[in-house]
Amino acid sequence: MSIVTSWRPRRGRNVELLLLCLAVAIVTIAYVSVEGATRGSIPANLGAQAGGLLAIAVAIHLVLRFTASYADPLLLPIATLLNGLGLVMIHRLDIAQGRSLTEGMALRQLTWSALAVGIAIAVLLWLRDHRTLRRYTFLAGAAGVALLLLPLLPFIGREVNGARIWIGLGPFTFQPGEIAKIALAVFFAGYLVRTRDVLSIAGPKFLGMQLPRGRDLGPIVVMWLISLAILFFQKDLGSALLFFGLFVAMLYVATERIGWITIGLLLAAGGAVIAYTLFAHVQLRVLLWLHTFSKDALDASDQLAKGVMGMASGGLFGTGLGRGRPDITYFAESDFIFASFGEELGLTGVFAILTLYALLVERGLRTAIGVRDGFGKLLAAGLAFSVALQCFVVVGGVTRVIPLTGLTMPFLSSGGSSLLANWTLVALLLRISDQARQPLADPSSSGPIPTLVTSR
């Protein structure tokens, strides 16, 4: 017997607005703390700074009210809070390095934040149904590969800190790999939703695990070779790990076979051995990882050593915002911004930041569970996992769990390309979550009436 009852899920827009105000309030308090500790006064432009961040957040909130009213109410406040905390730390580093407000990186980061939110709004207005992206599966794949190849081109390709992952257009530099991860996630989702039945066919058993058939190993081998090519030509360990890990994770979600994870780990281990054998820069990363405080490592680079000592000086509760010396570490505003937070907020503060990332990933995975089409499930899971993997790679490198890779923390680190990519990622998750949380239409009425069905 089935009982059908009307039930309308809450849209959550008022909750979202309340959380946005709370996020801006936290960022404002952090900003005042930095100014008080470094300059001993409340900043005169406090209202403009807080108002600017609030205006950016409310703009996308209003768009959600009218175009995606059922979107997840936690995604936007979490992204806003992380973005705002990144602005505060970058401003703090500007002060430490003697840069004025007009010349510092914080104003540039705020400008990029506004542009990134504008692009996110454009995505929400243009993309009314995420399933539209499935039509562009192979176009997205071609665009992703083209974006990865752009830094290898003469004249526009730029090599920064040993990695050729940037392009330069006049005074501006951009990292196309950040956008490539979204394009490739769309491609992987469209490709795997078509081929998952073939890839799910059982093959031989090994140690109790059901492995895929040998003839189906082509896609994962191709991705492995592409990742090695990125590592070889661009000397970019982080992107190679990110793209290969993203494909393996989405492959597992599509097929639900742990054998793919086993093969992926084995290929990753084989790739690591090959990379260590062939590439001097990988050997250097391993040296810095295993023997950070040795003479050979310190002669090569003391960046990791300074970052680790800075986090150690922060202890459990940190030195306080504006009271540490995170500027001593090279690239404290980008690659090592997590270490900067670790020094001034301590272990408690970085745990809070990691909790925000965990919530962001959890809401993305919940969206993947709730959405009703296979393409949306794979795309939401892939986007969520890309954030999780990137955070693991960055935090693991800074804390010496794994070798340094050169990736940046989403939303926190300085850089326009990272902000553009991650705000676009959030916009896609918001669009998918809107459809996932929408009530099903009742055929007997003109409007959507959600139903709760129980059986006995």
C-alpha positions as CSV (number, residue, x, y, z in Angstrom):
1,M,0.0,0.0,0.0
2,S,1.3,3.5,-0.9
3,I,0.5,6.7,0.9
4,V,1.2,9.9,-1.1
5,T,1.4,13.1,0.9
6,S,2.2,16.7,-0.2
7,W,5.5,18.0,1.1
8,R,7.3,21.1,-0.1
9,P,11.0,21.3,0.8
10,R,12.2,24.7,2.1
11,R,14.1,26.7,-0.4
12,G,16.5,28.1,2.2
13,R,17.1,31.5,0.6
14,N,16.5,33.3,3.9
15,V,18.8,31.0,5.7
16,E,21.4,31.6,3.0
17,L,21.1,35.4,3.4
18,L,21.5,35.1,7.2
19,L,24.6,32.9,6.7
20,L,26.0,35.4,4.2
21,C,25.6,38.2,6.7
22,L,27.4,36.1,9.3
23,A,30.2,35.2,6.9
24,V,30.7,39.0,6.1
25,A,30.7,39.7,9.8
26,I,33.4,37.1,10.5
27,V,35.5,38.6,7.7
28,T,35.0,42.1,9.0
29,I,36.1,41.1,12.5
30,A,39.2,39.5,11.1
31,Y,39.9,42.6,9.1
32,V,39.6,44.8,12.2
33,S,41.9,42.4,14.1
34,V,44.6,42.7,11.5
35,E,44.4,46.5,11.4
36,G,44.4,46.7,15.2
37,A,47.4,44.5,15.6
38,T,49.5,46.0,12.8
39,R,48.4,49.7,12.9
40,G,46.7,50.1,16.3
41,S,43.5,51.6,14.9
42,I,40.2,50.7,13.2
43,P,40.5,51.2,9.4
44,A,38.8,54.3,8.0
45,N,37.6,52.4,5.0
46,L,36.0,49.5,7.0
47,G,32.5,50.3,5.8
48,A,33.6,50.2,2.1
49,Q,35.6,47.0,2.5
50,A,32.8,45.1,4.4
51,G,30.1,46.7,2.1
52,G,32.0,45.7,-1.0
53,L,32.2,42.0,0.0
54,L,28.5,42.0,1.2
55,A,27.4,43.6,-2.2
56,I,29.2,40.9,-4.1
57,A,27.6,38.1,-2.0
58,V,24.1,39.6,-2.1
59,A,24.3,40.1,-5.9
60,I,24.6,36.4,-6.5
61,H,22.1,35.7,-3.7
62,L,19.5,37.7,-5.5
63,V,20.2,35.9,-8.8
64,L,19.6,32.6,-6.9
65,R,16.3,33.8,-5.5
66,F,14.9,34.3,-9.0
67,T,16.7,31.7,-11.1
68,A,17.6,28.8,-8.8
69,S,15.4,29.2,-5.7
70,Y,16.0,25.6,-4.6
71,A,19.8,25.8,-4.8
72,D,21.7,24.5,-1.8
73,P,21.7,27.3,0.8
74,L,25.2,26.5,2.3
75,L,27.4,26.6,-0.8
76,L,27.4,30.4,-1.3
77,P,28.0,31.4,2.3
78,I,30.9,28.9,2.6
79,A,32.5,30.2,-0.6
80,T,32.0,33.8,0.5
81,L,33.6,33.2,3.9
82,L,36.7,31.4,2.4
83,N,37.1,34.1,-0.2
84,G,36.8,36.8,2.5
85,L,39.3,35.2,4.8
86,G,41.7,34.9,1.9
87,L,41.3,38.7,1.3
88,V,42.1,39.4,4.9
89,M,45.3,37.3,4.9
90,I,46.5,38.8,1.7
91,H,45.8,42.3,3.1
92,R,47.8,41.3,6.2
93,L,50.7,40.2,4.1
94,D,50.5,43.5,2.1
95,I,51.0,45.4,5.4
96,A,53.9,43.2,6.5
97,Q,55.7,43.8,3.1
98,G,55.0,47.5,3.2
99,R,52.6,47.7,0.3
100,S,50.0,50.4,0.2
101,L,46.3,49.7,-0.2
102,T,46.3,50.9,-3.8
103,E,49.5,49.0,-4.7
104,G,48.9,45.8,-2.7
105,M,47.6,42.4,-3.8
106,A,44.5,42.6,-1.7
107,L,42.8,45.2,-3.9
108,R,43.7,43.2,-7.0
109,Q,42.3,40.1,-5.3
110,L,39.0,41.9,-4.4
111,T,38.7,43.0,-8.1
112,W,39.2,39.4,-9.2
113,S,36.6,38.3,-6.7
114,A,34.1,40.7,-8.1
115,L,34.9,39.6,-11.6
116,A,34.7,35.9,-10.6
117,V,31.3,36.4,-9.0
118,G,30.1,38.2,-12.1
119,I,31.1,35.2,-14.2
120,A,29.3,32.9,-11.7
121,I,26.2,35.0,-12.1
122,A,26.5,34.8,-15.9
123,V,26.8,31.0,-15.7
124,L,23.6,30.8,-13.6
125,L,21.7,33.1,-16.0
126,W,22.9,31.3,-19.1
127,L,22.8,27.7,-17.8
128,R,19.2,27.1,-16.8
129,D,19.6,23.2,-17.0
130,H,22.9,21.6,-16.3
131,R,22.0,18.7,-18.7
132,T,22.6,21.2,-21.5
133,L,26.3,20.7,-20.9
134,R,26.1,17.1,-22.0
135,R,25.6,18.2,-25.6
136,Y,29.1,19.7,-25.4
137,T,30.9,16.6,-24.0
138,F,33.6,16.3,-26.7
139,L,33.8,20.0,-27.2
140,A,34.6,20.4,-23.5
141,G,37.2,17.6,-23.7
142,A,38.9,19.4,-26.7
143,A,38.7,22.7,-24.8
144,G,40.3,21.1,-21.7
145,V,43.2,19.7,-23.7
146,A,43.7,23.0,-25.6
147,L,43.8,24.9,-22.3
148,L,46.4,22.5,-21.0
149,L,48.5,23.0,-24.1
150,L,48.4,26.8,-24.2
151,P,51.4,27.3,-21.8
152,L,53.6,25.3,-24.2
153,L,53.0,27.7,-27.0
154,P,55.8,30.2,-27.8
155,F,55.4,33.9,-27.0
156,I,52.4,33.5,-24.7
157,G,53.6,30.6,-22.5
158,R,55.3,31.6,-19.2
159,E,57.5,29.6,-16.9
160,V,57.1,30.6,-13.3
161,N,59.1,28.9,-10.5
162,G,60.2,26.1,-12.8
163,A,56.6,25.2,-13.9
164,R,55.3,26.2,-17.4
165,I,51.7,26.5,-16.5
166,W,51.0,30.2,-17.2
167,I,50.2,32.2,-20.2
168,G,50.9,35.9,-20.5
169,L,48.8,38.5,-22.3
170,G,50.4,41.9,-21.9
171,P,50.7,42.7,-18.2
172,F,48.2,39.9,-17.3
173,T,49.1,36.3,-16.5
174,F,46.6,33.5,-16.4
175,Q,46.7,29.8,-15.4
176,P,44.5,28.0,-18.0
177,G,44.8,24.7,-16.1
178,E,42.3,26.0,-13.5
179,I,39.6,26.3,-16.2
180,A,40.7,23.1,-17.8
181,K,39.7,21.1,-14.7
182,I,36.1,22.2,-15.1
183,A,36.1,21.5,-18.8
184,L,37.6,18.1,-18.2
185,A,35.0,17.3,-15.5
186,V,32.2,18.0,-18.0
187,F,33.9,15.8,-20.5
188,F,34.5,13.0,-18.0
189,A,30.9,13.1,-16.8
190,G,29.5,13.0,-20.4
191,Y,31.9,10.3,-21.5
192,L,31.4,8.1,-18.5
193,V,27.6,8.3,-18.4
194,R,27.7,6.9,-22.0
195,T,30.3,4.1,-21.4
196,R,29.7,3.1,-17.7
197,D,27.8,0.0,-18.6
198,V,30.7,-1.3,-20.7
199,L,33.2,-0.2,-18.0
200,S,31.2,-1.9,-15.3
201,I,31.4,-5.4,-16.9
202,A,33.1,-7.8,-14.5
203,G,36.5,-9.1,-15.4
204,P,39.0,-11.3,-13.6
205,K,39.1,-11.6,-9.8
206,F,42.3,-10.8,-7.9
207,L,42.6,-11.0,-4.1
208,G,38.9,-11.0,-3.8
209,M,38.5,-7.8,-5.9
210,Q,36.5,-7.8,-9.2
211,L,38.8,-6.1,-11.7
212,P,37.6,-4.6,-15.0
213,R,38.3,-6.4,-18.3
214,G,41.6,-5.8,-20.0
215,R,40.0,-4.4,-23.1
216,D,38.3,-1.6,-21.0
217,L,41.6,-0.3,-19.6
218,G,42.1,2.1,-22.5
219,P,40.6,5.2,-21.0
220,I,42.5,5.1,-17.7
221,V,45.8,4.3,-19.5
222,V,45.2,7.3,-21.8
223,M,44.6,9.6,-18.8
224,W,47.7,8.2,-17.2
225,L,49.8,9.0,-20.3
226,I,48.3,12.5,-20.5
227,S,49.2,13.1,-16.8
228,L,52.7,12.0,-17.4
229,A,52.9,14.3,-20.5
230,I,51.8,17.3,-18.3
231,L,54.4,16.4,-15.8
232,F,57.1,16.0,-18.5
233,F,56.4,19.1,-20.6
234,Q,55.1,21.5,-18.0
235,K,56.9,20.2,-14.9
236,D,53.6,20.5,-13.0
237,L,53.2,17.7,-10.5
238,G,50.1,19.2,-8.9
239,S,48.0,19.3,-12.1
240,A,49.1,15.8,-13.1
241,L,47.9,14.5,-9.8
242,L,44.7,16.5,-9.9
243,F,43.6,15.5,-13.4
244,F,44.4,11.8,-13.0
245,G,42.8,11.6,-9.6
246,L,39.7,13.4,-10.8
247,F,39.3,10.8,-13.6
248,V,39.8,7.8,-11.4
249,A,37.3,9.1,-8.8
250,M,34.6,9.8,-11.4
251,L,35.3,6.4,-13.0
252,Y,34.7,4.8,-9.6
253,V,31.5,6.8,-9.1
254,A,30.3,5.8,-12.5
255,T,31.0,2.0,-12.2
256,E,31.1,1.5,-8.4
257,R,34.0,-1.0,-8.9
258,I,36.8,-0.7,-6.4
259,G,39.0,-2.4,-9.0
260,W,39.4,0.9,-10.9
261,I,40.7,2.5,-7.7
262,T,43.2,-0.2,-7.3
263,I,44.4,0.1,-10.9
264,G,44.5,3.9,-10.5
265,L,46.7,3.7,-7.4
266,L,49.0,1.3,-9.1
267,L,49.3,3.5,-12.1
268,A,49.9,6.6,-9.9
269,A,52.6,4.7,-8.0
270,G,54.2,3.7,-11.3
271,G,54.0,7.3,-12.6
272,A,55.6,8.6,-9.4
273,V,58.6,6.2,-9.8
274,I,59.0,7.1,-13.5
275,A,58.8,10.8,-12.6
276,Y,61.3,10.5,-9.8
277,T,63.7,8.6,-12.1
278,L,63.5,11.0,-15.0
279,F,62.9,14.5,-13.7
280,A,65.3,16.4,-11.5
281,H,62.7,18.8,-10.2
282,V,60.7,15.8,-8.8
283,Q,63.8,14.5,-7.1
284,L,64.2,18.0,-5.5
285,R,60.6,17.9,-4.3
286,V,61.2,14.5,-2.7
287,L,64.4,15.7,-1.1
288,L,62.6,18.8,0.4
289,W,59.8,16.5,1.6
290,L,61.9,13.8,3.3
291,H,64.8,15.8,4.5
292,T,63.4,19.3,4.9
293,F,66.0,20.5,7.4
294,S,69.0,18.9,5.9
295,K,71.8,21.0,4.5
296,D,71.2,19.9,1.0
297,A,67.5,20.7,1.2
298,L,68.1,24.1,2.8
299,D,70.7,25.0,0.2
300,A,68.1,24.3,-2.5
301,S,65.1,25.9,-0.8
302,D,64.2,26.8,2.7
303,Q,60.6,27.7,1.8
304,L,59.1,24.5,3.3
305,A,61.3,24.7,6.4
306,K,60.1,28.3,7.1
307,G,56.5,27.3,6.5
308,V,56.7,24.4,8.9
309,M,58.5,26.5,11.6
310,G,55.9,29.2,11.2
311,M,53.0,26.8,11.8
312,A,54.9,25.3,14.8
313,S,55.2,28.8,16.3
314,G,51.4,29.2,16.0
315,G,50.8,26.3,18.3
316,L,47.2,25.4,19.2
317,F,45.6,28.9,19.1
318,G,48.0,30.9,16.9
319,T,49.9,34.1,17.5
320,G,46.8,36.1,16.5
321,L,45.9,37.8,13.2
322,G,48.6,40.4,12.5
323,R,50.9,39.3,15.2
324,G,53.0,36.6,13.5
325,R,55.6,36.7,10.7
326,P,54.1,34.7,7.9
327,D,55.7,37.1,5.4
328,I,59.1,35.4,6.0
329,T,57.9,32.4,4.0
330,Y,58.2,32.8,0.2
331,F,54.9,33.0,-1.6
332,A,53.0,33.2,1.7
333,E,50.0,34.7,-0.2
334,S,49.6,31.9,-2.7
335,D,51.3,28.4,-2.3
336,F,51.8,28.8,1.4
337,I,48.7,30.7,2.5
338,F,47.6,27.7,4.5
339,A,50.8,28.0,6.5
340,S,50.2,31.7,7.0
341,F,46.8,30.9,8.6
342,G,48.4,28.1,10.6
343,E,50.9,30.5,12.2
344,E,48.3,33.3,13.1
345,L,45.2,31.2,13.8
346,G,46.9,28.0,15.1
347,L,45.8,24.4,14.8
348,T,42.2,25.4,15.9
349,G,41.9,28.0,13.2
350,V,43.1,25.7,10.3
351,F,40.8,23.0,11.6
352,A,38.0,25.4,11.2
353,I,39.1,26.3,7.7
354,L,39.4,22.6,6.8
355,T,35.9,22.1,8.2
356,L,34.5,24.7,5.8
357,Y,36.2,22.9,2.9
358,A,34.8,19.6,4.2
359,L,31.3,21.1,4.3
360,L,31.7,22.4,0.7
361,V,32.7,19.0,-0.5
362,E,29.9,17.3,1.5
363,R,27.2,19.6,0.0
364,G,28.6,18.9,-3.5
365,L,28.4,15.1,-2.9
366,R,24.9,15.5,-1.4
367,T,23.9,17.3,-4.6
368,A,25.3,14.3,-6.6
369,I,23.2,11.9,-4.5
370,G,20.1,14.0,-4.9
371,V,20.1,14.9,-8.6
372,R,18.0,12.5,-10.7
373,D,20.1,12.2,-13.9
374,G,23.4,10.3,-14.3
375,F,25.3,13.2,-16.0
376,G,24.4,15.5,-13.1
377,K,25.5,12.9,-10.5
378,L,28.9,12.4,-12.2
379,L,29.5,16.1,-12.8
380,A,28.6,17.2,-9.2
381,A,30.7,14.4,-7.7
382,G,33.6,15.3,-10.0
383,L,33.5,19.0,-9.1
384,A,33.2,18.2,-5.4
385,F,36.1,15.7,-5.6
386,S,38.3,18.2,-7.5
387,V,38.0,20.6,-4.5
388,A,38.7,17.8,-2.0
389,L,41.8,16.5,-3.9
390,Q,43.2,20.0,-4.5
391,C,42.9,20.8,-0.8
392,F,44.5,17.5,0.2
393,V,47.4,18.0,-2.3
394,V,48.0,21.6,-1.0
395,V,47.7,21.0,2.7
396,G,49.5,17.7,2.4
397,G,52.5,19.4,0.7
398,V,52.6,22.3,3.3
399,T,52.4,19.9,6.2
400,R,54.9,17.4,4.7
401,V,52.4,14.6,4.3
402,I,53.3,14.5,0.5
403,P,55.8,16.4,-1.6
404,L,55.0,20.0,-2.5
405,T,53.1,20.3,-5.8
406,G,52.6,24.0,-6.4
407,L,48.8,24.1,-6.5
408,T,46.8,26.8,-4.6
409,M,44.1,26.6,-2.0
410,P,40.7,27.2,-3.6
411,F,39.3,30.7,-2.7
412,L,42.0,31.5,-0.2
413,S,45.2,31.9,-2.3
414,S,46.0,34.9,-4.3
415,G,45.4,34.5,-8.0
416,G,42.7,35.5,-10.5
417,S,42.5,32.3,-12.5
418,S,41.9,30.2,-9.4
419,L,39.1,32.5,-8.2
420,L,37.4,32.5,-11.7
421,A,37.6,28.7,-11.9
422,N,36.3,28.0,-8.3
423,W,33.5,30.5,-8.4
424,T,32.4,29.0,-11.7
425,L,32.6,25.6,-10.0
426,V,30.3,26.8,-7.2
427,A,27.9,28.2,-9.8
428,L,27.6,24.8,-11.5
429,L,27.0,23.1,-8.1
430,L,24.4,25.6,-7.3
431,R,22.6,25.0,-10.6
432,I,22.8,21.2,-10.2
433,S,21.6,21.4,-6.5
434,D,18.6,23.5,-7.6
435,Q,17.4,20.7,-9.8
436,A,18.3,18.1,-7.2
437,R,16.2,19.8,-4.5
438,Q,13.2,20.8,-6.7
439,P,10.0,18.9,-6.0
440,L,8.7,16.6,-8.6
441,A,5.8,17.9,-10.7
442,D,2.4,16.4,-10.0
443,P,0.7,15.4,-13.3
444,S,-2.7,16.1,-11.9
445,S,-2.0,19.8,-11.2
446,S,-0.5,22.7,-12.9
447,G,2.3,23.3,-10.4
448,P,5.0,21.2,-8.9
449,I,3.7,19.4,-5.8
450,P,6.4,17.3,-4.1
451,T,5.4,13.8,-2.9
452,L,6.6,11.6,-0.2
453,V,5.9,8.0,-0.9
454,T,6.0,5.2,1.7
455,S,5.2,1.6,1.3
456,R,4.2,-1.2,3.6
